[in-house]
Amino acid sequence: MKKFVALLLVLTLCLSACIFTASAEIADVKLGVILLHDENSTYDLNFINGVNDAVAALGLTEEQVIMKRNIPESQECTDAALDLADEGCTIIFANSFGHETYLLDAAKQCPEVQFCHATGTMAHTAGVENFHNAFAAIYEGRYLAGVAAGLKLNELKEAGKLKGEKPLMGYVGAFTYAEVISGYTSFYLGAKSVCPDVEMKVQFTGSWYDYNEEKNAATALIAANCDLISQHADSMGAPSACEDANIPNVSYNGSTVASCPNTFIVASRIDWAPYFQYIVNQVAAGEKIDVDWTGTIDTKSVVLTEINEQAAAAGTAAKLEEVKAELLAGTRKVFDTATEGFITVDGAALASYMADVDTDDAFTPDTEAVADGYFHESEYRSAPYFDVRIDGIELLNQMF
């Protein structure tokens, strides 16, 4: 008995020592976060919430996190990153696509600091050991949100409430980038999977965050007889236009139910908390951060908000769980090229596509992305590269 007690004491002391060591290493990590906007942007607020959730889960102190808000995509990003390094940050993260070249410049100047960038494309070819990209398979979340939209359109159709002969969706997009094209296409395909005759119009704003332009775009789409509106833009402009006009809305990056209780259905978003926890733990343990990290539904990085039952079609929650299970199992693919007529370009099946994965100045296509009956989005690089213009989606303008 005495030997057992002694052994138990030794094990307890060893365990305590391990916990203390891990905590001590976590205590040495300092995270700097560069944000394009602030809490008024749904995009940036989503990152802020991710940081705060990770901080709570890891037990970080206020002194271990510094956020720099409203940092433009310019030399100011490099300056902000170097300031954070001077303040002792061991990890520096930037959240906007246009921050990438400026953050990479800072990474080259501070090889002892780890630099992580959301939505970027350069890390896997840059060869800079302390520079990393991260994104998530949000196209699966948008597909699920599209399923909810399609179910709502079916409900309107059955009730004789469509504005035209066919179900028509409107989509407010920021720029004509692959990230936006991948997003609106996956949303459309989700809707099409349950509402086969749906069509969609896309209006671009030329800005990630412009309340007036986004509201004007949504208003124009509603005037063009769109029955439902979604978006890849960061303000409340489009949702507010929908609430004013009583048009169903599928938002992005967070629930708008508080402001739009009559029209908000659901929203998809990337939960960045798992990634922030991952990079802090890797640095604390002295381990390498993945050069190009992709979050998934399985890592709890791709999520949906709660469904607003007041606006959603009956049975939406059950259907989304069914489709989500199929995506997780791999039995359903978002960009399904095997099913006849599901994805066509000028009436022809999409049998092959060379994607621009290893980005250069000329955006040269370099990787065959269609194989095994689907387009392999975000498998060869975390950031989206699906930029195919498929049938059923009309672009009303061009904004690059």
Secondary structure as UniProt FT lines:
FT   HELIX           2..27
FT   STRAND          31..34
FT   TURN            39..40
FT   HELIX           42..58
FT   HELIX           62..64
FT   STRAND          65..68
FT   HELIX           75..86
FT   TURN            87..88
FT   STRAND          91..94
FT   HELIX           97..99
FT   HELIX           100..109
FT   TURN            111..112
FT   STRAND          114..118
FT   HELIX           123..126
FT   TURN            129..130
FT   STRAND          131..136
FT   HELIX           138..158
FT   TURN            159..160
FT   STRAND          168..173
FT   HELIX           178..194
FT   TURN            196..197
FT   STRAND          199..204
FT   HELIX           211..223
FT   TURN            224..225
FT   STRAND          228..232
FT   HELIX           237..245
FT   STRAND          249..252
FT   TURN            257..259
FT   TURN            261..263
FT   STRAND          264..270
FT   HELIX           273..284
FT   TURN            285..286
FT   STRAND          292..295
FT   TURN            297..300
FT   STRAND          302..304
FT   TURN            309..311
FT   TURN            314..315
FT   HELIX           316..329
FT   TURN            334..335
FT   TURN            340..342
FT   STRAND          344..345
FT   TURN            346..347
FT   STRAND          348..349
FT   STRAND          354..355
FT   TURN            361..362
FT   STRAND          367..368
FT   STRAND          370..371
FT   TURN            372..373
FT   STRAND          374..375
FT   TURN            377..379
FT   TURN            391..392
FT   STRAND          393..395
//
